[in-house]
Structures are given as C-alpha cells and as structure tokens.
Amino acid sequence: MGASVTNAERKHFYLGIDAGTGSVRAGVFDVGGCLRAAATREIQTWRPQTDFVEQSSEDIWQAVGAATRQALGDAGASAEQIRGVGFDATCSLVVLDADDRPVTVSSTGRDEQNVIVWMDHRAMEQAKFINAQRHDVLRYVGGTISPEMQTPKLLWLRTHLPRTWARAAVEDFVQSAKEDTWVFGRLPGSPNYRRVIELAIEEAAQLESKLIGSEHLLLALLHEKGTTGQRALAKLGVTLKACRAEILRQLGA
C-alpha cells in the first residue's frame, strides 16, 4: 500500500512539457501521478520546397509558454506550486547567432525560419558524403549517419547558406572545443570536463552502446582521479570496479 499523501503535498504539482513536431503539449499532474489538466498549442511549419521543413524557435517557445499557462490555469495551480518540470523536444537543428538571435536556415532568407526540423531531408547528399568517409566516429551513430541528424545539415548550411554559417559562428564554436576550455552556450567547461566526456565516449564504446548515457558519465567520473566528482564518489565508497559490475547487471549483460 503506497504512502499516504499529506495535505501539504496535495498542494504540489508537476509539470510535463512535450515540444513535438506539430505542437507543444503541457500537462499538470498531482503528486499521485494523475493528470489534472492539459493544453496544446500548434507550431507553425514552413515547407518552402521539396524535402525542406522549417520552423521558428521563437514560435516554439511562445507555444511552450501559452500551453503551460493554460494548463496551469485549468488545473488551478500556480507556478509556486510546481515541484518539478519534465521537458522533452524533437531533435531539430536550431540556428542562433552569438547573441542568441535567430539566423535563417531557409532559401527565403527569413531569420524567423531558423529551425531545420528533424524530418527535413535537404542534406541527403551531405549524409552520403559523410558516410563515404568511413570515419571511426560513425560507430557512435550505428555505422551510418542519417540526413535527419545535425552534422549533414550543418554541412548543407556551410555549402548552401555561407552567410548563415558565418553569422552563426559555427567554426568559432568548433575551435573552442579544440582548446583546453570548452564553452557550451555562455558557460565554460574545465579541462577535466573535456576529459570526462572523452572517457564517457570510450566507456560507451566498450559497453557496445550506440548512445552515451548517464552510466557512461558516471564511470568516466570514477576514471578521472582527482576531480571533485571522483573524490565525492570515493568518499561515499563508490569504486569503478563495483560501479561497472552493477551497471552491467542493470543492463542485463
């Protein structure tokens, strides 16, 4: 029998937001997991030519806000009563400049159209080119990259929209990743952070995983001795050997 819900907990809610391909959905749930209210807002989509599917990051964000406000209102909940937020979105390519302003990905030249939607297939030739290189990095995407992934689309932008490429300063971002300090958005990462990411990639490969998961990051933290994360885990008695054994057990290996 589950634990009883206190009167204080009855005033708490959880918010779930799903930014999908055609709309944004927001749902408000009580502490028992019951849906109290839900709302949907459509997302505008442009198809300027065959295989091109474009959206606006600003339009998506406005839809997120509108759906959230309606769901909260219909549930009779305030923002202060929300105890947790779950958010997911499609894997689409959003292009912004250094000041987070939208940059066009469209032949129309409109900055509003700054999202190449996941199902956009404009980068078919670029995907073929990348796969033909047979680079070892392809093992992280199952051996073959899809035109729906970001790398072919970035190559398409560099080839067909050089002004967009320059405004987005993609090469500056890539260069920062080659230096000792990585920068993600406006938050710099330390050299240790870079090493942990590299170790996580190695752990994923060793476990024959097609994705890098939290388990690989955890193992990487235990690998990289001397970091704050590793010392904290060691103080709690967590060892690399025991952690790997438990992860393998969880994965059914």
N, C-alpha and C positions, 0 to 999 in steps of 0.2 A: 504494500500500500504506500503510495507516494506521500511525501511530507506535505503537511497542511500549509496553505497559503495564508500569511498574516494579513491583517488589514492594511498595513503599510505597503506590502508587496502588491496588493490589489490596485494600488495607485500607480504602479510601474508598468511600462510598456516597452516593446521592442519594435524597431522599425526595419523593414526589409525593402530594398530598392533594387529593381531589375531594369537596367537600361538595355533593352533588346534592340533588334534590328528595326522594327517599325514603330515601337512605342516604349514609353517608360511606365513601369508599374510600381506602385508603392503600397505596402501593406503594413498595418499596425496590429501587433499581436500582444496578448496579455501574457502574464508570467506562466500561464498554463499551456501556452502554445496555440491558443485559439485566435483565429483571425477576427479582429474587431471591426476593421474597415479596410477598404482597398480603393485605389483610384488609378486611372490610366490617362496618359497624355500621348497623343500621336507625335511622331517625329517626322519632320519634312525630309523628303528624299528627292534628289535630282538624278536623272539619267540622261546626261547630255548627248551620249552616243552609245552604240552597242558595247556591252561589257563594262561600261562606266557606271558606278553607283556612288553617289556623293551625298554627304550630309554636312551639317553645321554643328560644331562643338558648342557654340553659344545656344543654339536652338535646343540641343540635347540637355544642356544644363538648366535652361529655363523650364523644360518639360519635367526634369527631376524636381525642381522647386515647386512647380504647380501641383504635380501629383502628390508630393509629400504633404504640402499644406492642406490639400483636400482630404487626404487620408487621415491626417491628424484631427482635422475639424470634424469629420464624420464619426471618428472614434471618441470624440470628446476628450482628447488628450492634448496636453501642452508639450512643447519642446522640453521643458524641465522634467517631465515625467518619463522621458525616453532614457532607458538604461543601457541600450546597446543598438548599434546600427550594422546591418549586413548589406553590402553593396557589391553588385556584380555588373559587368558590362561586356559587350561584344569586343572582340579583338580587332578593332579597326584602327587605321593609321590617322592620327590627328597631327596636323602641322601647325606650329606656332613659331613666332619669332622670339628673340631674346627677351622681349618684354611681355611674353605670353599673349601676344595679339595674333588672331588667325591669319594664316597665309594660304592663298588659293592652291588647290590641287587640281583645278579644273581648267579645261580649254576655254571656258567662258571668261577666265581672269578674275572672277568674283571672289574676294577674300572670304566672304561668308561661307563659301563651299570649300571648307578646309579639312574635311574628313573623307578619306577613301575607305568605304565600307568593306568589311571583311570579304563579302561575296563579289566584290569588284574584280574582274579578270583582265584588266588592261595590261597586266605585267606578264602575260603568257611567255613572250619571247625572252624576257629577263629571267624568268624562272628556268627556262630551258638552258640559257647561257650559264647560270649558276650551277645547275645540276651537271652540266657537261664538264665543269672544272674538277669534279670528283674530289673536292676538298674534304679533309678529315672532319671538319666541323659539321658536315651534313649528317654525321651519325647521331647528332643531338636532335635531329628532326625526322628520324626514321629512315635516313639514307637519301631521301628525295624532298626537296623543298617545294611547297605549293605556291602558286601565284597568289593565293589568299594570305600568305604570310607577308611580314613587313619588308624584309630585305629586297625581294623583287620589286616591290612598289617603290621603295626608296631609289633603287637603280633606275626605274622608269622616270621618276621625278628628276633625277640628275640628268637623264638623257633628253627628256622632252620638255621639261619646265626648268631650265637652268636658273631663271630669275627666282623662282620659288626656292630652289635648292640654296641659292646664295642668301636669300632673306632668312631662311630657317637656320642658317649657320650650322648645318649638319656636320661639316668637316671639322669645325671648331670643337663640337661635342665629341666627335670621334677622337680628336687629338688629345682632349683632356683625359680620355680613357687610357691612352697610351702612357701618360705621365704617372708619377708616383701617387698623385692625388686624383681620385675620381670625383666627378661632380654630377649629381643627379638633381635636376631642377636647380634649386639655389642652395642645396645642402651638400657640402663637400664630404667625401669619404676618405678615411685614412688609408695609408698603405696596407695596414693589417686587414682592412675591409676588402681590398682588392685581392689579397692572398686568400682570404676565406672564400670568396666567390670562386676563385680558381680551384681551390680544394674541393668545393661543393660540386663543381663540374666533374672533377676526377672521381669523386665518390659516386655520382650518378652513373658514370660510365662503368665503374667497377660492379655496380649493382644491376647493370644492364637496364637502366631506366631511360625512357625516352623523354622524361621531364625532370627538371631539378625541383625537388620538394623540400619541405622543412626538415625531413630526416637527413638529407644530404648536407644542409646547412649546419645542423646540429653536430654531425660527425666532423665537419670541417672546423667548427669552433673547437672541438676537442683535439683536433690535429694541431692547430696553431697555438703552440705553447707560449705563455707569457702575456696573452691578451686578457683584458678584464673579463670577457665572457668565459674563457677557458679556466681562469683562476676561480671564478664563481662556481662553475660546474664541478671543479676538483674539490672545492670546499664542501660541496654537497655530496661528495663521494661518487660522482659520476665518472666512469672511466671509458675510454674509447672502446676497449675490447668488450666490456659489458653492454655498452650502448649499441654497438654494431650487432651483437648477438640478439639483443631484444628487438631491434629493427628488423632483422632477418626473420625472427619469429613472427612478428606482426605482419610481415609481408608474405608469410607462408613459405619462405624459402628453406 
